[in-house]
Amino acid sequence: MKEKSIIAQVNESALPEDRKQLLLSIFSGEQLANVCYDAVAKHVFSPDLHPDRMDFILQHTMNQPRINVLSSATNEPYLLSLNTKKTISDLPAWLKDHTLFDLAIQWDSQEFIFTRADIYASSMLLLQYTVENDQPKKSIDFQNINGVIIIVLMKESPKLFKNYESPRYIHRFTKAHSDSGLEVPTLRQMVFVQLDKALELYLSGNYNEDEDIELLKLFALIADINNEKVVHESATNRLLQDIREDVFKFTRSKEVQQMLLADDIERINWFSNMNLSRQEGRTEIVDLCKWLFSQNRDADVRKATEDPTYLDSLLAEYNTAQKARS
């Protein structure tokens, strides 16, 4: 039986019409694939294929021109979440100074992104304490353990960052502060980059005088590689032009096109399932409140809004009562 063409697979998929047309325009070469696609991100910023690109992001974002990538660290046993399989891409790498680094690229807004990064960085740090990675023969202890760096590029900023008023789009967490004012360095350095805000600043030109313009241009490209101003700027910027050409060539492959289609389908399914869960959860809460009000238990409704544990107990009581009636 003849295999269906990628065009036929797109047209017959359950994707929204606008998403289908965007994919078809990518496959025909009219537009470039978003850099945040899992396959594209891992190719374009591969620490093995393109260490210079990862170096650029690492050095400019951290303001440390002397740090460099050594190799990928893709074989390490990182803690992964099924909930972020396709919406966040991780590109782990060893740096030449034996620091463990991860470039995480988030496509869709994730309200748990800070927690996720904190857990991920912690698992990386634990790995640092147990693996030497070709270091000289010596025991690893608390005095000589190498730290970790995680840079999260967020294409769509979560509310946590959108609601924070600041002229900056890069948020660096490199030290711990106590309530007494004491400040200490940490082994986990986490940086969050608002790509959508970077694009907005780049297009408006409303950025600070000390802004790293070359870094801002790169982040604007990652945010929207097909933006008219980004395309125009790329013509005279070797880094941007190389990435654009690389994305175009990479996505000519039928295998890669299959991966892009699969990514889109999985993302749509993931969000559909999440929305369904939210809808079902809201319906259950509404039914619970109606049931409580019918019994003049207004105080219980009020308490449930303040105490999640109490809400769970009321839901269990409600479900038991409904089963008894059926």
C-alpha positions in Angstrom: 0.0 0.0 0.0 1.4 3.4 -1.0 2.3 5.6 1.9 0.4 8.9 2.1 2.3 12.0 1.3 3.1 14.5 4.1 0.7 16.9 2.4 -2.1 14.4 2.6 -1.3 13.6 6.2 -1.5 17.3 7.1 -4.8 17.8 5.3 -6.3 14.7 6.9 -5.1 15.5 10.4 -7.3 17.0 13.2 -5.2 20.2 13.4 -7.0 23.5 13.1 -7.1 24.9 9.6 -4.8 27.8 10.3 -2.2 25.3 11.7 -2.5 23.1 8.7 -1.9 26.0 6.3 1.2 27.1 8.4 2.7 23.6 8.2 2.0 23.4 4.4 3.7 26.8 3.9 6.7 25.6 5.9 6.9 22.4 3.8 6.7 24.3 0.6 9.5 26.7 1.7 7.3 29.8 1.8 7.9 30.2 5.6 10.4 28.9 8.0 9.6 26.6 10.9 9.5 28.1 14.3 12.8 27.5 16.1 10.8 26.3 19.2 9.9 23.1 17.4 11.6 20.3 19.4 13.5 18.9 16.4 14.5 22.3 15.1 15.7 23.6 18.4 17.8 20.5 19.1 19.4 20.8 15.6 19.9 24.6 15.4 21.4 24.9 18.9 23.0 21.4 19.1 26.1 21.7 21.4 27.9 19.2 19.1 26.9 20.6 15.7 26.8 24.3 16.6 28.6 24.9 19.8 29.3 28.5 18.8 25.6 29.3 18.8 25.1 27.8 22.3 28.3 29.7 23.4 26.8 32.9 22.1 23.6 32.5 24.1 25.4 31.3 27.2 28.1 34.0 27.2 25.9 36.9 26.4 23.0 35.9 28.6 25.2 35.1 31.6 27.6 38.1 30.9 30.5 35.7 31.1 32.6 35.8 27.9 35.0 33.1 29.0 32.6 30.1 29.4 32.4 27.6 26.6 30.5 24.5 25.6 32.5 21.2 25.6 29.9 18.6 24.4 26.3 17.5 24.7 25.2 15.7 27.8 22.1 14.0 26.2 22.9 10.6 27.7 22.6 11.7 31.3 19.5 10.5 33.3 17.6 13.8 33.7 14.3 14.0 35.4 11.7 14.6 32.7 8.0 15.3 33.0 5.5 13.8 30.6 3.5 17.0 30.9 6.2 19.0 29.1 7.4 16.4 26.6 6.7 18.5 23.5 6.1 22.0 24.9 9.6 22.3 26.4 12.8 21.2 24.7 16.0 20.6 26.8 19.5 20.8 25.3 21.9 19.7 28.0 25.6 20.2 27.7 28.9 20.0 29.6 30.9 23.2 29.7 34.7 23.2 29.5 35.0 24.1 33.2 32.8 21.0 34.0 29.7 23.0 34.8 26.5 21.3 33.7 24.4 23.5 31.5 20.9 23.2 30.0 19.2 25.4 27.4 15.5 24.9 27.8 13.2 26.3 25.1 9.5 26.6 26.1 7.0 27.0 23.3 3.7 27.5 25.2 3.1 29.3 28.4 3.6 27.1 31.5 2.6 28.6 34.8 4.8 26.0 36.5 7.9 26.9 34.6 9.8 28.2 37.6 9.1 25.1 39.7 10.0 22.9 36.7 13.3 24.7 36.2 14.1 24.5 39.9 13.4 20.7 40.0 15.4 20.2 36.8 18.3 22.3 38.0 18.3 20.3 41.3 18.5 17.0 39.5 21.4 18.3 37.4 23.2 19.4 40.6 22.7 16.0 42.1 24.2 14.5 38.9 27.2 16.8 39.4 27.8 15.4 42.8 27.8 11.8 41.6 29.5 12.0 38.2 33.1 13.2 37.5 32.8 13.5 33.7 36.6 12.9 32.9 37.8 15.1 35.7 41.1 14.3 37.3 40.9 11.4 39.8 39.8 13.0 43.0 37.0 12.7 45.5 34.0 15.1 44.9 32.9 16.9 48.0 31.0 20.0 48.9 34.1 22.2 48.4 34.9 21.3 44.9 31.5 20.4 43.3 30.8 22.2 40.0 27.6 24.1 39.7 24.8 24.0 37.1 23.3 26.7 34.8 19.9 26.5 33.3 18.6 29.1 30.8 14.9 29.0 30.0 13.8 30.7 26.8 10.0 31.3 27.0 8.3 32.0 23.7 5.1 32.9 25.6 5.6 34.4 29.1 3.6 32.9 32.0 1.6 35.2 34.2 4.4 35.2 36.8 6.6 37.1 34.4 3.9 39.1 32.5 2.6 40.6 35.7 6.0 41.7 36.9 6.6 45.2 35.7 10.2 45.6 34.5 12.0 47.1 31.5 14.1 43.9 31.4 13.2 40.7 29.7 16.0 38.6 31.2 15.7 37.5 34.8 18.8 36.0 36.4 18.7 34.0 39.7 22.3 33.5 40.7 22.2 34.3 44.4 20.2 33.5 47.5 18.9 36.2 49.7 17.9 35.8 53.4 15.3 37.9 55.2 18.2 39.4 57.2 19.8 40.7 54.1 22.5 38.1 53.8 23.4 37.2 50.2 25.2 34.0 49.2 26.0 32.5 45.7 24.2 29.4 44.8 25.3 26.3 42.8 22.1 26.5 40.8 22.0 29.5 38.4 18.7 29.9 36.7 17.9 32.4 34.0 14.5 33.1 32.5 14.2 34.9 29.1 10.9 36.3 27.9 11.2 35.9 24.2 7.8 37.6 23.5 9.0 40.6 25.4 12.4 40.6 23.7 10.5 40.6 20.3 8.3 43.5 21.5 11.3 45.5 22.6 13.2 44.8 19.4 10.3 45.8 17.1 9.6 49.0 19.1 13.2 49.9 19.7 12.2 50.8 23.3 15.0 49.1 25.1 17.6 50.3 27.5 20.8 52.0 26.4 23.0 49.2 27.8 21.0 46.5 26.0 22.9 43.7 24.3 21.5 44.4 20.8 23.0 41.3 19.2 21.5 39.1 21.8 18.2 40.9 21.5 18.2 40.2 17.8 18.8 36.5 18.3 16.0 36.2 20.8 13.7 38.1 18.5 14.5 35.5 15.7 13.8 32.6 18.1 10.5 34.3 19.0 9.4 34.9 15.4 11.8 33.8 12.7 9.3 35.0 10.0 8.8 38.5 11.3 9.4 41.0 8.6 12.0 43.1 10.5 13.8 40.0 11.7 14.0 38.7 8.1 15.3 42.1 6.9 17.9 42.3 9.7 19.1 38.7 9.0 20.4 39.8 5.6 23.3 41.7 7.2 23.7 39.5 10.3 25.8 36.4 9.8 24.5 34.6 12.9 20.9 35.2 12.1 21.3 34.4 8.4 23.2 31.1 9.2 20.3 30.0 11.5 17.7 30.9 8.9 19.5 28.9 6.2 20.0 26.0 8.6 16.3 25.9 9.5 15.3 26.0 5.8 17.7 23.1 4.8 16.9 21.0 7.9 13.1 21.2 7.3 13.5 20.0 3.7 13.8 16.5 5.0 10.6 14.4 4.9 11.6 12.8 8.2 11.8 16.2 9.8 8.5 17.3 8.3 6.9 14.2 9.9 8.4 15.2 13.2 7.0 18.7 12.9 3.5 17.3 12.1 3.7 14.9 15.0 4.8 17.7 17.4 1.8 19.9 16.3 -0.6 17.0 16.8 0.8 16.1 20.2 0.7 19.8 21.3 -3.0 20.1 20.2 -3.9 16.8 22.0 -2.1 17.9 25.1 -3.9 21.2 25.3 -7.2 19.6 24.4 -6.8 17.1 27.3 -5.7 19.9 29.7 -8.8 22.0 28.7 -11.1 19.0 29.1 -9.7 18.4 32.6 -10.2 22.0 33.5 -13.8 22.0 32.2 -14.6 18.8 34.1 -13.0 20.2 37.3 -15.0 23.4 37.0 -18.2 21.5 36.4 -17.6 19.4 39.5 -16.9 22.5 41.6 -20.1 24.2 40.4 -22.2 21.1 41.2 -20.6 20.9 44.6 -21.5 24.5 45.4 -25.1 24.0 44.2 -25.4 21.0 46.5 -24.0 22.8 49.5 -26.2 25.9 48.9 -29.3 23.6 48.6 -28.4 22.4 52.2 -27.8 26.0 53.5 -24.1 25.2 54.0 -22.9 28.6 52.8 -20.2 28.6 55.5 -18.7 25.4 54.0 -18.5 27.0 50.6 -16.6 29.9 52.0 -14.2 27.7 54.0 -13.6 25.6 50.8 -12.3 28.7 49.0 -9.7 29.2 51.7 -8.7 25.6 52.5 -7.9 23.2 49.6 -7.8 20.2 52.0 -11.3 21.1 53.2 -12.5 21.4 49.5 -11.2 17.9 48.8 -13.1 16.5 51.8 -16.3 18.2 50.6 -15.8 16.8 47.1 -15.4 13.3 48.6 -18.6 13.8 50.6 -20.5 15.1 47.6 -19.3 12.2 45.4 -20.3 9.7 48.1 -23.8 11.3 48.4 -24.3 11.2 44.6 -23.4 7.5 44.5 -25.8 6.7 47.3 -28.6 8.4 45.3 -27.9 6.5 42.1 
